[in-house]
Amino acid sequence: MRIRRKKWARPELAECPFFEEDPEKNLGQWSSRYKRQQPLHIELGCGKGGFAGRLAADNPDINYLAVDIKSDMLGVARRNIVSIFSEGERQPDNIMLTAYNVEHIEKILSPDDNVERIYINFCNPWPRGKHNKRRLTYPNKLEKYKQFLKKGGEIRFKTDDLPLFEDSLEYFEQCGFDIIYKTYDLHNSDVKDNILTEHEIMFSNEGIKINYCVAVNP
């Protein structure tokens, strides 16, 4: 998602208690950045933060790390998360934001972080063959995720792009993941805990079906 530069984003993030400026220093130690010791879930490519913010607000017994490469986007995410938590008159104490390139995710997360779930929502499909390796579900990235995703941990993946989805199903299987659930029409499925993202609402309003799967690290 493209976003215009926001001059206020970096100053606000610098003052934000749940933004991590230097994520590499937390390698293997993310639990120390949260108020409570509890399971850690992450979202890769969190965008404007509505999805991760709602998850964190609804699940105070889980810690969340929301990662995006763009600080301007994370500035918007910070505001959205504060707004979501204010609905319950709470402070965001179980979510962290950080700006980082997922290409090098192994530099900020390790097996000691014991991640229980990864969310990937509406990532760039990179449809041209020579660009496929940039996909967040491409095998080279899945192998990195496996290093810090605990055994039995899940990757939950949503996309409107059918070719990306079908390729990703193959990627998961190539990397040894067990696909325990998949649907080509999420909104007419039996999934009960779905949280709508901004992209999801837009695509659904256009009549585009949402593809979804859950892959488990065996």
N, C-alpha and C positions, 0 to 999 in steps of 0.2 A: 504494500500500500504506500503510495506517495503522500507526503505531507509537507506543507509549506514550513519554512523555518520559523520557529517561534523563539523570539529573543528572550522570552521569560522562562523558557523551559529549563535551561541549564542552571540559572540562579535558583529556581525553585527546587530543582533536584538536589542541589548542593546543600539546601537547608532541610531536606526531607529525611526524617529518621528511618524510613524504610527503603531508602535507596542506597545501594552499595556502589561506590565510585570505583573501587579496586577489587573486582570479584576474584582475581587470581589469588589474593592473599587468604581467601576462605576455602581454598581447595582442601577437601576432606574435613572441613570444620564448619559447615554451614549451620549446623544445629546451634552453635554458640551465638548466632545472630538473631535468634528468636527468643521470645519471652519464655516459651515452654518447650520442653523436649517432647516431640511428637512426630508422627510420620511426615515425610517430606514429599510433596508433589511439585512438578515443575511444568510450566508452559513455555514452549519454544516458539518465539515469534508472537509475543503477546499483544502487539498492536496497541490499541487505545485502552487496554486493561479492563474492559468491562467484564469479560469472561472470568479472568483470574480474580478480579475483585469480588464478583458475586460468589464464586466458589469459596473464597476465603471468608467472606462474611457469613455464608451459610454453614460453613464447616469449621468452627473455631478449634476443633480438636485435631486439625491438620495444618501443617505449615506449608506455605506456597512460595515458590521462587518463579517470578515472571521475567523472562529474558527477551530483549529485543535489541536489534543493532542500532536503532535510531534514538538518540537522546530526545529529539523533538517529540517523537511518538511517546516516549516514556514520560515526558512532561504532561502530556494529555492524560496518560494512564494514571499518573499520580493524582491529578484532580478528580478523575472518575472514581478512583478507589476511595479517596477521602469522602466523596459524595455518597457512595454506596454504604460505607461504614457508618456515616452520620445518620442514616436511616434508622439504625439500631442503637444510636447514641453510643457508638464504640469507636475506639481508636484502632487503626490498622496494625495489630500486633502479631499477626500470624502470616504476614505476606512481606516479601522483599522484591524490589525491582532492581534490575541491573542491565547495563548496556554492554552487549558482547556479541561477537560474531560466532554463530553456532558452528562454523567450520572448525573452530578450535575449542569446542566445548569441553574437551578432555583436560584443558588447562584450568578449568574452574570447578569441575565436578569429578570426584573419584569414588572408588568403591566404599570408602569410609563414610561417604554422604548417604549411602543406603537409600537411594531414591525409590519410592514405591510406585510412582505413576508419572508418566509423561503425557502431556497433551500437545497435539499438533493440529492446529485448526486453520484450514484454508491457506496453506502455504503457497508460495509461488509455484505453479506447475512446471515451469521451465520446459515447454513442450518440444523445443528443438533438440534433436538427439544429442548433439555435442554439448548441450547444457544440462542434460539429465542429471549429471553428477552433482549439480548444485541443489537438487531437491532435498528437503529435510528428511525424506524417507529413503533416500538412496542407500544402498548397502554400506558404503564407506562410513556413512553417518550412523546407521543402525549398529554397526560394530562398535563404534565409540559409545553409543548409548548403553550397550550391553555391559560396558565396563563399570558403570555406576548405577545401573538399574538392578535392583536386587532380584534374586531368583524368584520367579512367580510374580514379578512386577509387570505392570501393564503399560502399553502405549495405546492411547485412545486417539484415533485419527479421523478428522472430518474434512471433506472437500466437496466442492460442487463439480470438480473436473473428473469426468469418468475415466479418460485414459490414464491420468495420474493415479487414480484410485486402483485401477486394475493392475497397473505396473507396480504399485506399492504393495498390493497383496502378494505379488511374486517376490518382491524384495524381502518382505517379512519372512516368507517361507525359505528363501535362499539363505537367510541369516539365522535360521533355526527357530524363529518365533512360532508359537502356536496361535493361530487365528481362532479365537473362541467365539467371536460374534462378528457378523457383517450384515449390512443391509444397504441396498441401493436406494432406499427411500426412508430416511431416518424419521421424518415427521409422521409417517404412517406405519411406524414399527412399534414394537413393544418396549422400546427404551423409555424409561420413566423419569430419568434424572438429567435429561438434556438441558443445557443452558444455552440459549440462543446468543450467537455472536452478531456483531454488526453486519459482517458479510453474509452470514446465514439468513438474516432477516431480508437483506437486499435480494439475494438470489431466490429465496422462497417467494417473495413478492413477484418475481419475474417468472414464476412457475418452474424454476429449476429444482430438481430433486437433489437432496443432500445424501452423499455416500458416507458411510461410517463403519469403522471396524475397531475391534479390540484385539490387540496382539500381545501375547504373554511371553516373557523371557523364561524359558524352561529351566 
